[in-house]
């Protein structure tokens, strides 16, 4: 097989691969200081633009909890997203707090 034939065959395989499943995960963080929630949501959303392996990540503050929603093709249970959310919270909310992150939902898209 020539190098050109191999390259064309590999491109064909890549083009015809079955799409990977995609998952939407929603996380909730409780215990967030009320005075920090709104800005933290903005900062966390911005932080996740630097994490391209999580797609369409959006964090919002409902006045009581932070809610993060994101999609990926590798994290069906939200373990990686939870880890990233925890890191982002620690980086954006000074002084720390006694909170908890829970998986609210996971969905195969």
C-alpha positions as CSV (number, residue, x, y, z in Angstrom):
1,X,0.0,0.0,0.0
2,X,1.4,3.4,-1.0
3,X,1.6,6.2,1.5
4,X,-1.1,8.1,-0.5
5,X,-3.4,5.1,-0.5
6,X,-2.9,4.7,3.3
7,X,-3.6,8.5,3.8
8,X,-6.9,8.3,1.8
9,X,-8.0,5.1,3.6
10,X,-7.3,6.7,7.0
11,X,-9.3,9.8,6.0
12,X,-12.2,7.6,4.8
13,X,-12.2,5.8,8.1
14,X,-12.2,9.0,10.1
15,X,-15.0,10.5,8.0
16,X,-17.1,7.3,8.5
17,X,-16.5,6.7,12.2
18,X,-19.7,6.5,14.2
19,X,-20.2,9.7,16.2
20,X,-19.3,9.4,19.9
21,X,-22.2,9.7,22.3
22,X,-22.6,13.1,23.9
23,X,-23.6,13.7,27.5
24,X,-25.2,16.7,29.1
25,X,-24.4,17.0,32.8
26,X,-26.0,19.5,35.3
27,X,-24.2,20.2,38.6
28,X,-25.4,22.2,41.6
29,X,-23.2,23.7,44.2
30,X,-24.8,24.6,47.6
31,X,-23.5,26.7,50.4
32,X,-22.1,29.5,48.1
33,X,-22.0,32.9,49.9
34,X,-24.8,35.0,48.6
35,X,-22.6,38.0,48.0
36,X,-20.3,35.9,45.8
37,X,-22.7,33.8,43.7
38,X,-23.5,36.1,40.8
39,X,-19.9,37.1,40.0
40,X,-18.7,33.5,40.5
41,X,-21.2,32.3,37.9
42,X,-19.8,34.7,35.4
43,X,-16.2,33.8,36.2
44,X,-16.8,30.1,36.1
45,X,-18.5,30.4,32.7
46,X,-15.5,32.3,31.5
47,X,-13.1,29.7,33.0
48,X,-14.8,26.9,31.1
49,X,-14.1,28.6,27.8
50,X,-10.5,27.6,28.6
51,X,-11.6,23.9,28.9
52,X,-12.5,23.0,25.4
53,X,-13.2,19.3,26.3
54,X,-16.4,20.5,28.0
55,X,-18.7,22.0,25.4
56,X,-21.5,24.6,25.9
57,X,-20.6,25.1,29.5
58,X,-22.7,27.7,31.3
59,X,-22.8,28.6,35.0
60,X,-25.6,30.5,36.6
61,X,-26.6,31.8,40.0
62,X,-30.2,31.4,41.1
63,X,-29.8,33.4,44.3
64,X,-29.1,30.3,46.3
65,X,-27.0,27.8,44.4
66,X,-24.5,27.8,41.5
67,X,-25.7,25.6,38.6
68,X,-23.2,24.4,35.9
69,X,-24.4,22.7,32.7
70,X,-22.0,21.3,30.2
71,X,-21.7,18.7,27.4
72,X,-18.9,16.3,26.6
73,X,-18.3,13.0,24.8
74,X,-16.3,11.4,27.6
75,X,-18.0,12.1,31.0
76,X,-21.3,10.3,31.3
77,X,-21.5,10.5,35.1
78,X,-20.1,14.1,35.5
79,X,-17.0,13.1,37.5
80,X,-14.6,15.2,35.3
81,X,-17.0,18.1,35.3
82,X,-17.4,18.0,39.0
83,X,-13.6,18.1,39.4
84,X,-13.4,21.1,37.1
85,X,-16.3,22.8,38.8
86,X,-14.6,22.4,42.2
87,X,-11.4,23.8,40.8
88,X,-13.1,26.8,39.2
89,X,-15.1,27.5,42.4
90,X,-11.9,27.5,44.5
91,X,-10.2,29.8,42.0
92,X,-13.1,32.3,41.9
93,X,-14.5,32.5,45.4
94,X,-12.0,34.0,47.9
95,X,-11.9,32.6,51.4
96,X,-13.6,29.3,50.6
97,X,-16.9,28.2,52.1
98,X,-18.6,25.0,53.3
99,X,-20.4,23.9,50.2
100,X,-21.3,20.7,48.3
101,X,-21.4,19.8,44.7
102,X,-24.0,17.3,43.5
103,X,-24.9,15.9,40.1
104,X,-28.4,17.1,39.4
105,X,-28.8,15.2,36.2
106,X,-27.0,13.5,33.3
107,X,-28.5,13.0,29.9
108,X,-27.4,11.1,26.8
109,X,-28.0,13.4,23.9
